[in-house]
Structure formats: structure tokens, C-alpha cells
């Protein structure tokens, strides 16, 4: 995104991005462009549980990720 995009879409304030865009880009986009980025990533596979508590089952197969289709269709 550049300043040209923001001049064409002045109401743009929130963008969902794929997990590959996490890191310094998130802070840069907010500081430079004034746009908030939300990273859409898979849930963590490993979780910490208390002793004696059964951990949740590991996900198997295809997982539906909220808002992931928005990110993928934008790049498609």
C-alpha cells in the first residue's frame, strides 16, 4: 500500500494480512500510513496446561481460519 492507495481509499483503516507479514511491517503501517494491520494466523498447536488437566485435542486436517479467505482472495 502506498499513499496513493490511501488517497483513493480514505476510509481504509484496518487490513487483515497473512502470517508472513508479521513483524516490523505492522508497526510501520500504523506509524507511517495510519492503518491497523491484523495478522491472520493458524492457532498455536502447543498450549501450556496445569498439571492434572487434559490438554485440548490436536487439530487434524483442514482448519477454517477466521478472515483467512479475505486475505487469500485479495491476493488471488
C-alpha positions in Angstrom: 0.0 0.0 0.0 1.2 3.5 -0.7 0.0 7.0 -0.1 -1.7 6.7 -3.5 -3.9 3.9 -2.2 -4.8 5.8 0.9 -5.8 8.9 -1.2 -8.1 6.6 -3.3 -9.5 4.8 -0.2 -9.6 7.5 2.6 -11.8 5.3 4.9 -9.3 2.4 4.9 -8.3 1.9 8.5 -7.9 -1.9 9.1 -6.3 -4.5 6.9 -6.0 -8.3 7.5 -2.7 -9.8 6.4 -1.3 -13.3 6.1 1.1 -14.6 8.8 4.1 -13.9 6.5 3.6 -10.2 7.1 4.0 -10.1 10.8 6.9 -8.2 12.4 8.1 -4.7 11.8 5.6 -4.2 9.0 2.7 -4.0 11.5 4.3 -1.1 13.4 5.4 0.6 10.2 2.0 0.6 8.7 0.4 2.1 11.8 3.1 4.7 12.2 3.5 5.7 8.6 0.1 5.0 7.0 -2.2 5.2 9.9 -3.6 1.8 9.0 -4.0 -1.0 11.6 -2.9 -4.5 10.4 -4.2 -7.7 11.9 -2.3 -10.8 11.3 -4.5 -13.9 10.5 -2.5 -17.0 11.5 -3.2 -20.6 12.4 -3.8 -21.2 16.1 -0.9 -22.5 18.2 -0.5 -26.2 18.2 1.0 -26.4 21.7 -0.6 -25.0 24.8 0.5 -24.9 28.4 -1.9 -26.6 30.8 -1.9 -27.1 34.5 -0.8 -30.4 36.0 -3.6 -32.9 36.0 -5.6 -31.1 33.3 -6.2 -32.8 30.0 -4.8 -30.7 27.0 -7.2 -29.9 24.2 -7.1 -32.3 21.2 -4.6 -31.6 18.4 -6.4 -30.2 15.3 -6.5 -32.7 12.4 -6.8 -32.0 8.7 -8.2 -28.8 7.3 -8.8 -25.9 9.7 -11.1 -22.9 9.0 -9.3 -19.7 9.9 -11.5 -16.6 10.6 -11.0 -14.0 7.9 -8.3 -16.0 6.1 -10.5 -16.2 2.9 -10.4 -12.3 2.9 -6.6 -12.3 2.8 -6.3 -15.1 0.3 -8.9 -13.8 -2.1 -7.4 -10.3 -2.0 -4.0 -11.8 -3.3 -5.6 -14.2 -5.7 
